[in-house]
Amino acid sequence: MQKSRRVAKGFTFLLVPLPVVGFTVYSFFSDMKTADAFRYGLILGAIFLVFALVSFVKERAANTYEATVIDKKTQRAYHKNDSDTFYTEYITVARTTAGKKVRYVEREGGALPAWNYLEVGDRFMYHPQFHFPYELYDKSRARYIPCVNCSCHNPLTADRCQKCGLPLLK
């Protein structure tokens, strides 16, 4: 995560001045005035900077929290479309340490990370930045250790992911 953030910040600092330089160089080889090219480059660079800042703030706003699973249930849901189909929703309910109830709703046919990995009574840490955001505190009852990057199921004895090679959260 730290390496990814560092690379993103480096890319941002490279990307922001690039339009200024690019437009200015372009003005030397075209009929565009240098002052106009510089202004357009500044505007485009400022837009890149705003998007990068919003992205960094949004990433920081995604808070990690601790929770305990208090209930698991399934329910039939109706999807109104051309074929009017029913499907099953798998709902995992947890209570955070702040006392807030959180529901993780997953549909049949897709991956069911919370439903398959978490059991009632499990204490876990939720990391919204990761592809697989659930980290159990007590992994003694776990059947596998998922990779936070690629969600690959790894044996309990593994230290690194078999698929992507990143260290596992143990």
Backbone torsions as a table, in degrees:
resi	resn	phi	psi	omega
1	MET	NA	-44.4	-179.2
2	GLN	-64.9	-41.3	179.3
3	LYS	-64.0	-40.9	179.3
4	SER	-63.4	-42.7	178.1
5	ARG	-64.3	-41.9	-179.4
6	ARG	-62.5	-42.6	178.9
7	VAL	-65.5	-40.6	179.7
8	ALA	-64.2	-41.5	178.5
9	LYS	-66.2	-41.8	177.4
10	GLY	-61.8	-43.2	178.6
11	PHE	-63.2	-38.5	178.8
12	THR	-63.8	-46.2	-179.9
13	PHE	-67.4	-22.1	174.3
14	LEU	-81.2	-38.5	-174.7
15	LEU	-75.2	-32.3	-176.3
16	VAL	-66.2	-48.7	-179.8
17	PRO	-79.9	-11.9	-176.9
18	LEU	-58.9	-44.3	178.7
19	PRO	-63.5	-35.1	179.3
20	VAL	-62.7	-48.8	179.9
21	VAL	-65.9	-44.2	-178.0
22	GLY	-62.1	-47.2	179.5
23	PHE	-66.0	-38.2	-180.0
24	THR	-64.5	-45.8	177.7
25	VAL	-62.8	-40.1	178.8
26	TYR	-60.5	-37.1	-177.7
27	SER	-65.0	-26.6	178.9
28	PHE	-71.2	-26.1	-176.9
29	PHE	-105.8	6.8	179.9
30	SER	-135.6	-175.6	-179.7
31	ASP	-90.3	10.2	178.3
32	MET	-76.7	139.6	178.1
33	LYS	-70.8	144.1	-177.8
34	THR	-62.9	-39.0	180.0
35	ALA	-64.3	-42.0	178.3
36	ASP	-65.3	-43.1	179.5
37	ALA	-61.8	-41.5	178.7
38	PHE	-62.8	-42.4	179.6
39	ARG	-64.2	-45.4	179.0
40	TYR	-62.4	-40.3	177.9
41	GLY	-63.8	-41.1	176.9
42	LEU	-62.6	-42.2	-180.0
43	ILE	-63.4	-47.7	179.9
44	LEU	-64.8	-40.4	176.5
45	GLY	-62.8	-39.5	177.3
46	ALA	-64.4	-38.2	177.0
47	ILE	-63.4	-44.9	176.7
48	PHE	-59.1	-41.7	-179.1
49	LEU	-64.7	-41.6	178.8
50	VAL	-63.1	-45.9	178.0
51	PHE	-60.8	-40.9	179.3
52	ALA	-65.4	-44.0	179.5
53	LEU	-63.9	-41.9	176.8
54	VAL	-61.7	-41.5	178.7
55	SER	-62.9	-43.6	179.9
56	PHE	-66.2	-40.2	178.9
57	VAL	-67.0	-42.1	180.0
58	LYS	-64.1	-38.0	178.7
59	GLU	-64.1	-40.5	178.9
60	ARG	-69.8	-30.4	-178.3
61	ALA	-70.9	-21.8	178.8
62	ALA	-75.2	95.0	-173.6
63	ASN	-84.3	142.5	171.8
64	THR	-82.2	142.0	176.8
65	TYR	-145.6	161.0	176.3
66	GLU	-99.0	147.0	179.3
67	ALA	-153.6	166.0	176.3
68	THR	-127.5	132.7	179.1
69	VAL	-70.9	125.9	-179.8
70	ILE	-112.3	-16.7	-179.1
71	ASP	-163.2	149.3	172.6
72	LYS	-135.6	132.7	179.7
73	LYS	-151.5	162.3	175.1
74	THR	-119.2	154.4	174.8
75	GLN	-150.2	149.8	176.6
76	ARG	-84.1	134.7	179.4
77	ALA	-125.5	155.1	-176.3
78	TYR	-110.8	129.6	178.4
79	HIS	-112.3	110.0	-177.8
80	LYS	-85.4	108.3	174.4
81	ASN	-146.8	-156.0	-177.9
82	ASP	-62.2	-35.1	-176.0
83	SER	-101.7	-4.2	179.7
84	ASP	46.8	71.9	-174.6
85	THR	-103.8	155.5	172.8
86	PHE	-102.8	150.4	174.9
87	TYR	-146.7	166.6	-179.6
88	THR	-100.9	134.5	173.2
89	GLU	-104.9	133.1	177.3
90	TYR	-104.1	116.5	-173.1
91	ILE	-113.8	123.5	174.6
92	THR	-111.6	123.1	-177.9
93	VAL	-108.9	132.9	180.0
94	ALA	-132.9	156.9	175.1
95	ARG	-117.0	126.0	-179.6
96	THR	-75.9	167.5	177.8
97	THR	-67.0	-19.0	175.7
98	ALA	-82.7	-3.2	178.1
99	GLY	92.1	2.1	-178.7
100	LYS	-84.7	138.6	175.4
101	LYS	-85.9	134.6	179.5
102	VAL	-125.4	135.0	178.5
103	ARG	-114.6	132.2	174.4
104	TYR	-110.8	109.3	-177.4
105	VAL	-104.8	123.9	-179.9
106	GLU	-126.3	144.9	-178.4
107	ARG	-100.2	150.9	176.2
108	GLU	-64.2	153.0	179.5
109	GLY	94.1	-19.3	178.7
110	GLY	-110.6	-174.3	176.0
111	ALA	-70.1	142.3	179.9
112	LEU	-121.2	67.0	-172.6
113	PRO	-62.5	-46.5	-178.0
114	ALA	-68.7	-44.0	-176.4
115	TRP	-64.1	-43.7	-176.8
116	ASN	-79.5	-28.4	-172.9
117	TYR	-95.5	-36.7	-175.1
118	LEU	-96.6	140.1	176.1
119	GLU	-118.3	159.0	178.7
120	VAL	-59.4	130.9	-178.5
121	GLY	96.9	-13.2	-179.8
122	ASP	-70.1	133.6	171.1
123	ARG	-94.9	134.4	-177.7
124	PHE	-145.9	163.3	174.7
125	MET	-107.8	132.8	179.6
126	TYR	-102.3	119.9	179.7
127	HIS	-113.4	94.3	-175.3
128	PRO	-66.5	-13.9	-178.9
129	GLN	-76.4	-20.5	-174.7
130	PHE	-92.2	156.9	176.9
131	HIS	-65.7	-41.8	174.1
132	PHE	-110.7	100.7	-166.9
133	PRO	-85.0	-2.0	-173.1
134	TYR	-100.5	126.0	176.3
135	GLU	-124.4	112.4	178.6
136	LEU	-71.4	142.5	173.4
137	TYR	-75.9	-45.0	-179.7
138	ASP	-104.8	101.8	-177.1
139	LYS	-92.5	9.2	-178.2
140	SER	-68.1	-28.5	179.0
141	ARG	-93.9	-4.2	-177.8
142	ALA	-70.9	145.1	177.6
143	ARG	-86.2	-21.8	-178.1
144	TYR	-157.8	166.3	173.0
145	ILE	-113.7	116.2	-179.8
146	PRO	-81.0	147.9	174.7
147	CYS	-80.0	132.4	-179.2
148	VAL	-71.4	-18.6	-177.9
149	ASN	-89.1	-47.4	-172.9
150	CYS	-119.4	0.0	178.8
151	SER	65.6	13.6	178.7
152	CYS	-65.8	137.0	178.1
153	HIS	-83.1	119.6	-178.1
154	ASN	-113.2	151.2	177.4
155	PRO	-64.9	155.9	-177.4
156	LEU	-62.1	-24.0	-177.7
157	THR	-83.7	-12.2	-175.6
158	ALA	-73.9	144.5	175.0
159	ASP	-102.2	-24.9	179.7
160	ARG	-127.7	154.3	179.6
161	CYS	-65.9	136.8	178.6
162	GLN	-69.7	-26.8	-175.2
163	LYS	-91.1	-50.6	-173.8
164	CYS	-109.0	-12.6	175.4
165	GLY	83.2	3.4	178.5
166	LEU	-75.9	153.5	176.7
167	PRO	-64.8	142.1	-180.0
168	LEU	-89.0	150.4	175.5
169	LEU	-79.6	112.1	-178.9
170	LYS	-114.1	NA	NA
